[in-house]
Amino acid sequence: MTLYALARDTGEALYFQIARQLEQEVLRNYQPGDGLPAEGELAKNYGVNRHTLRRAIDELVDSGLLERRHGKGVFVLDTYLDYQIGQGTRFTENLAAHGMQAEDIVHKRQVIPAIHRVAERLKIAVADPVVWIESVRTGEGRPLCVISHFLPAVKFRNLENLYEGGSLHALLKKEYGCTPRRTESLVTSVLPQGEDARLLSMPQNRPVLRVKSLNLCSKTGEPVEYAITRFRADRIQLRINP
């Protein structure tokens, strides 16, 4: 960074001027994950003491642009991806709208007995067979969410072998003549469980946005998919559409 000139006779607080200039500098020249110069160097560049410099950084930490990592310094956070949730939401289309390349990495594909909460959503009996598909969705190579899909195995025979990634809903329409339609989405903030933190490449002590969704077949109105999606809360902003 170069030296910056601050206006000291306008009545505008120095730390606020620094925060504004530093924000512009970060947005122009830094990428998510990049570290900023040490506070002492920044304070020297702006011609202020460290206390004033820290107040400016505090402003950008509060706004979500920067984060402090204990013992390591100040780093640029990922910008939030505006992810829309509606009746026909598709991950690939959502990311394409932001100019991002999406990838679906299948983690699990198997038939298992339905546990109580899954059976209740799909209106089947406990222990009835369901197809369990779990995948990691990425944008530009960075993990954004983990999705667990549960579908009645009786309605979708051999699905666990047919699905190899990509749009599950497109496959359901093509192979089974069923177009899923979202009817509800329940959103909560929780800590990652099981393998989620590892799959999302994130710490165990940072929250994920968990979205529980129920999809009905547009033709019959029967429940055909119960999905649980865990988004990285530091990368995703959910936009709920009716």
Contacts in CASP RR format, 6 or more apart in sequence:
PFRMAT RR
TARGET T0000
AUTHOR 0000-0000-0000
METHOD contacts of the structure
MODEL  1
MTLYALARDTGEALYFQIARQLEQEVLRNYQPGDGLPAEGELAKNYGVNR
HTLRRAIDELVDSGLLERRHGKGVFVLDTYLDYQIGQGTRFTENLAAHGM
QAEDIVHKRQVIPAIHRVAERLKIAVADPVVWIESVRTGEGRPLCVISHF
LPAVKFRNLENLYEGGSLHALLKKEYGCTPRRTESLVTSVLPQGEDARLL
SMPQNRPVLRVKSLNLCSKTGEPVEYAITRFRADRIQLRINP
1 25 0 8 1.000
1 37 0 8 1.000
1 41 0 8 1.000
1 42 0 8 1.000
1 45 0 8 1.000
2 45 0 8 1.000
3 45 0 8 1.000
3 46 0 8 1.000
3 47 0 8 1.000
4 18 0 8 1.000
4 21 0 8 1.000
4 45 0 8 1.000
4 46 0 8 1.000
4 47 0 8 1.000
6 14 0 8 1.000
6 17 0 8 1.000
6 18 0 8 1.000
6 46 0 8 1.000
6 47 0 8 1.000
6 48 0 8 1.000
7 17 0 8 1.000
8 14 0 8 1.000
14 46 0 8 1.000
14 48 0 8 1.000
14 52 0 8 1.000
15 48 0 8 1.000
15 52 0 8 1.000
15 53 0 8 1.000
15 55 0 8 1.000
15 56 0 8 1.000
15 59 0 8 1.000
16 56 0 8 1.000
16 59 0 8 1.000
18 46 0 8 1.000
18 48 0 8 1.000
18 52 0 8 1.000
18 53 0 8 1.000
18 56 0 8 1.000
19 56 0 8 1.000
19 57 0 8 1.000
19 59 0 8 1.000
19 60 0 8 1.000
21 46 0 8 1.000
22 42 0 8 1.000
22 56 0 8 1.000
22 57 0 8 1.000
22 60 0 8 1.000
23 60 0 8 1.000
23 63 0 8 1.000
23 65 0 8 1.000
26 36 0 8 1.000
26 60 0 8 1.000
26 65 0 8 1.000
26 66 0 8 1.000
26 76 0 8 1.000
30 36 0 8 1.000
30 76 0 8 1.000
31 76 0 8 1.000
32 76 0 8 1.000
32 77 0 8 1.000
32 78 0 8 1.000
32 79 0 8 1.000
33 75 0 8 1.000
33 76 0 8 1.000
33 77 0 8 1.000
33 78 0 8 1.000
34 75 0 8 1.000
34 76 0 8 1.000
35 73 0 8 1.000
35 74 0 8 1.000
35 75 0 8 1.000
35 76 0 8 1.000
36 42 0 8 1.000
36 66 0 8 1.000
36 73 0 8 1.000
36 74 0 8 1.000
36 75 0 8 1.000
36 76 0 8 1.000
37 45 0 8 1.000
38 73 0 8 1.000
39 50 0 8 1.000
39 53 0 8 1.000
39 54 0 8 1.000
39 57 0 8 1.000
39 74 0 8 1.000
40 50 0 8 1.000
40 53 0 8 1.000
42 53 0 8 1.000
42 57 0 8 1.000
43 49 0 8 1.000
43 50 0 8 1.000
43 52 0 8 1.000
43 53 0 8 1.000
46 52 0 8 1.000
46 53 0 8 1.000
46 56 0 8 1.000
57 66 0 8 1.000
57 68 0 8 1.000
57 74 0 8 1.000
60 66 0 8 1.000
61 67 0 8 1.000
61 68 0 8 1.000
61 74 0 8 1.000
64 77 0 8 1.000
65 76 0 8 1.000
65 77 0 8 1.000
66 74 0 8 1.000
66 75 0 8 1.000
66 76 0 8 1.000
66 77 0 8 1.000
67 74 0 8 1.000
67 75 0 8 1.000
67 77 0 8 1.000
68 74 0 8 1.000
69 75 0 8 1.000
77 234 0 8 1.000
78 142 0 8 1.000
78 234 0 8 1.000
78 235 0 8 1.000
80 235 0 8 1.000
80 236 0 8 1.000
80 237 0 8 1.000
81 95 0 8 1.000
81 98 0 8 1.000
81 100 0 8 1.000
81 144 0 8 1.000
81 235 0 8 1.000
81 236 0 8 1.000
81 237 0 8 1.000
82 98 0 8 1.000
82 237 0 8 1.000
82 239 0 8 1.000
83 94 0 8 1.000
83 231 0 8 1.000
83 236 0 8 1.000
83 237 0 8 1.000
83 238 0 8 1.000
83 239 0 8 1.000
84 94 0 8 1.000
84 239 0 8 1.000
84 241 0 8 1.000
85 182 0 8 1.000
85 185 0 8 1.000
85 211 0 8 1.000
85 213 0 8 1.000
85 238 0 8 1.000
85 239 0 8 1.000
85 240 0 8 1.000
85 241 0 8 1.000
86 182 0 8 1.000
86 185 0 8 1.000
86 240 0 8 1.000
86 241 0 8 1.000
86 242 0 8 1.000
87 181 0 8 1.000
87 182 0 8 1.000
87 241 0 8 1.000
88 169 0 8 1.000
88 180 0 8 1.000
88 181 0 8 1.000
88 182 0 8 1.000
89 182 0 8 1.000
90 167 0 8 1.000
90 169 0 8 1.000
91 102 0 8 1.000
91 104 0 8 1.000
91 137 0 8 1.000
91 145 0 8 1.000
91 167 0 8 1.000
92 102 0 8 1.000
92 104 0 8 1.000
92 166 0 8 1.000
92 167 0 8 1.000
94 102 0 8 1.000
95 101 0 8 1.000
95 102 0 8 1.000
95 139 0 8 1.000
96 102 0 8 1.000
100 139 0 8 1.000
100 140 0 8 1.000
101 139 0 8 1.000
101 140 0 8 1.000
101 141 0 8 1.000
102 137 0 8 1.000
102 138 0 8 1.000
102 139 0 8 1.000
103 137 0 8 1.000
103 138 0 8 1.000
103 139 0 8 1.000
103 141 0 8 1.000
104 135 0 8 1.000
104 136 0 8 1.000
104 137 0 8 1.000
104 138 0 8 1.000
104 165 0 8 1.000
104 166 0 8 1.000
105 135 0 8 1.000
105 136 0 8 1.000
105 137 0 8 1.000
105 138 0 8 1.000
106 133 0 8 1.000
106 134 0 8 1.000
106 135 0 8 1.000
106 163 0 8 1.000
106 164 0 8 1.000
106 165 0 8 1.000
107 134 0 8 1.000
107 135 0 8 1.000
107 136 0 8 1.000
107 146 0 8 1.000
107 199 0 8 1.000
108 132 0 8 1.000
108 133 0 8 1.000
108 134 0 8 1.000
109 131 0 8 1.000
109 132 0 8 1.000
109 133 0 8 1.000
109 160 0 8 1.000
109 161 0 8 1.000
109 163 0 8 1.000
110 131 0 8 1.000
110 132 0 8 1.000
110 160 0 8 1.000
111 129 0 8 1.000
111 130 0 8 1.000
111 131 0 8 1.000
111 132 0 8 1.000
111 153 0 8 1.000
111 160 0 8 1.000
112 129 0 8 1.000
112 130 0 8 1.000
112 132 0 8 1.000
113 126 0 8 1.000
113 127 0 8 1.000
113 128 0 8 1.000
113 129 0 8 1.000
113 130 0 8 1.000
114 122 0 8 1.000
114 124 0 8 1.000
114 125 0 8 1.000
114 126 0 8 1.000
114 127 0 8 1.000
114 128 0 8 1.000
114 129 0 8 1.000
114 130 0 8 1.000
114 150 0 8 1.000
115 126 0 8 1.000
116 126 0 8 1.000
118 130 0 8 1.000
118 150 0 8 1.000
118 226 0 8 1.000
119 125 0 8 1.000
119 126 0 8 1.000
119 127 0 8 1.000
119 128 0 8 1.000
121 150 0 8 1.000
121 214 0 8 1.000
121 223 0 8 1.000
121 226 0 8 1.000
122 130 0 8 1.000
122 150 0 8 1.000
122 151 0 8 1.000
122 152 0 8 1.000
122 223 0 8 1.000
122 224 0 8 1.000
122 226 0 8 1.000
123 222 0 8 1.000
123 223 0 8 1.000
124 130 0 8 1.000
124 152 0 8 1.000
128 152 0 8 1.000
128 153 0 8 1.000
128 154 0 8 1.000
129 152 0 8 1.000
129 153 0 8 1.000
129 154 0 8 1.000
130 150 0 8 1.000
130 151 0 8 1.000
130 152 0 8 1.000
130 153 0 8 1.000
131 149 0 8 1.000
131 150 0 8 1.000
131 151 0 8 1.000
131 152 0 8 1.000
131 153 0 8 1.000
131 156 0 8 1.000
131 159 0 8 1.000
131 160 0 8 1.000
132 148 0 8 1.000
132 149 0 8 1.000
132 150 0 8 1.000
132 160 0 8 1.000
133 148 0 8 1.000
133 149 0 8 1.000
133 151 0 8 1.000
133 159 0 8 1.000
133 160 0 8 1.000
133 163 0 8 1.000
133 168 0 8 1.000
134 146 0 8 1.000
134 147 0 8 1.000
134 148 0 8 1.000
134 149 0 8 1.000
135 146 0 8 1.000
135 147 0 8 1.000
135 149 0 8 1.000
135 165 0 8 1.000
136 143 0 8 1.000
136 145 0 8 1.000
136 146 0 8 1.000
136 199 0 8 1.000
136 200 0 8 1.000
137 143 0 8 1.000
137 144 0 8 1.000
137 145 0 8 1.000
137 146 0 8 1.000
137 147 0 8 1.000
138 144 0 8 1.000
142 201 0 8 1.000
142 235 0 8 1.000
143 199 0 8 1.000
143 200 0 8 1.000
143 201 0 8 1.000
143 202 0 8 1.000
143 232 0 8 1.000
144 200 0 8 1.000
144 231 0 8 1.000
144 232 0 8 1.000
144 235 0 8 1.000
144 236 0 8 1.000
145 200 0 8 1.000
145 229 0 8 1.000
145 230 0 8 1.000
145 231 0 8 1.000
145 232 0 8 1.000
145 236 0 8 1.000
146 196 0 8 1.000
146 199 0 8 1.000
146 200 0 8 1.000
146 229 0 8 1.000
146 230 0 8 1.000
147 227 0 8 1.000
147 228 0 8 1.000
147 229 0 8 1.000
147 230 0 8 1.000
148 227 0 8 1.000
148 228 0 8 1.000
148 229 0 8 1.000
149 168 0 8 1.000
149 225 0 8 1.000
149 226 0 8 1.000
149 227 0 8 1.000
150 225 0 8 1.000
150 226 0 8 1.000
150 227 0 8 1.000
151 159 0 8 1.000
151 224 0 8 1.000
151 225 0 8 1.000
151 226 0 8 1.000
152 224 0 8 1.000
153 159 0 8 1.000
155 176 0 8 1.000
155 178 0 8 1.000
155 222 0 8 1.000
155 224 0 8 1.000
156 172 0 8 1.000
156 176 0 8 1.000
156 178 0 8 1.000
156 224 0 8 1.000
159 171 0 8 1.000
159 172 0 8 1.000
159 175 0 8 1.000
159 176 0 8 1.000
162 171 0 8 1.000
162 175 0 8 1.000
163 171 0 8 1.000
168 225 0 8 1.000
169 179 0 8 1.000
169 180 0 8 1.000
172 178 0 8 1.000
172 179 0 8 1.000
172 180 0 8 1.000
172 224 0 8 1.000
172 225 0 8 1.000
173 179 0 8 1.000
177 219 0 8 1.000
178 217 0 8 1.000
178 218 0 8 1.000
178 219 0 8 1.000
178 224 0 8 1.000
179 217 0 8 1.000
179 218 0 8 1.000
179 219 0 8 1.000
180 215 0 8 1.000
180 216 0 8 1.000
180 217 0 8 1.000
180 218 0 8 1.000
180 224 0 8 1.000
180 225 0 8 1.000
181 215 0 8 1.000
181 216 0 8 1.000
181 217 0 8 1.000
181 218 0 8 1.000
182 213 0 8 1.000
182 214 0 8 1.000
182 215 0 8 1.000
183 214 0 8 1.000
183 215 0 8 1.000
183 216 0 8 1.000
184 213 0 8 1.000
184 214 0 8 1.000
185 211 0 8 1.000
185 212 0 8 1.000
185 213 0 8 1.000
185 240 0 8 1.000
186 211 0 8 1.000
186 212 0 8 1.000
186 213 0 8 1.000
187 209 0 8 1.000
187 210 0 8 1.000
187 211 0 8 1.000
187 238 0 8 1.000
187 240 0 8 1.000
188 209 0 8 1.000
188 210 0 8 1.000
189 207 0 8 1.000
189 208 0 8 1.000
189 209 0 8 1.000
189 210 0 8 1.000
189 233 0 8 1.000
190 207 0 8 1.000
190 208 0 8 1.000
190 210 0 8 1.000
191 204 0 8 1.000
191 205 0 8 1.000
191 206 0 8 1.000
191 207 0 8 1.000
191 208 0 8 1.000
192 200 0 8 1.000
192 202 0 8 1.000
192 204 0 8 1.000
192 206 0 8 1.000
192 207 0 8 1.000
192 208 0 8 1.000
192 230 0 8 1.000
196 208 0 8 1.000
196 230 0 8 1.000
197 203 0 8 1.000
197 204 0 8 1.000
200 208 0 8 1.000
200 230 0 8 1.000
200 232 0 8 1.000
202 208 0 8 1.000
202 232 0 8 1.000
202 234 0 8 1.000
206 233 0 8 1.000
206 234 0 8 1.000
207 233 0 8 1.000
208 230 0 8 1.000
208 231 0 8 1.000
208 232 0 8 1.000
208 233 0 8 1.000
209 230 0 8 1.000
209 231 0 8 1.000
209 232 0 8 1.000
209 233 0 8 1.000
209 236 0 8 1.000
209 238 0 8 1.000
210 228 0 8 1.000
210 229 0 8 1.000
210 230 0 8 1.000
210 231 0 8 1.000
211 227 0 8 1.000
211 228 0 8 1.000
211 229 0 8 1.000
211 230 0 8 1.000
211 231 0 8 1.000
211 238 0 8 1.000
212 226 0 8 1.000
212 227 0 8 1.000
212 228 0 8 1.000
213 225 0 8 1.000
213 226 0 8 1.000
213 227 0 8 1.000
213 228 0 8 1.000
213 229 0 8 1.000
214 223 0 8 1.000
214 225 0 8 1.000
214 226 0 8 1.000
214 227 0 8 1.000
215 223 0 8 1.000
215 224 0 8 1.000
215 225 0 8 1.000
215 226 0 8 1.000
215 227 0 8 1.000
216 222 0 8 1.000
216 223 0 8 1.000
216 224 0 8 1.000
217 224 0 8 1.000
231 238 0 8 1.000
END
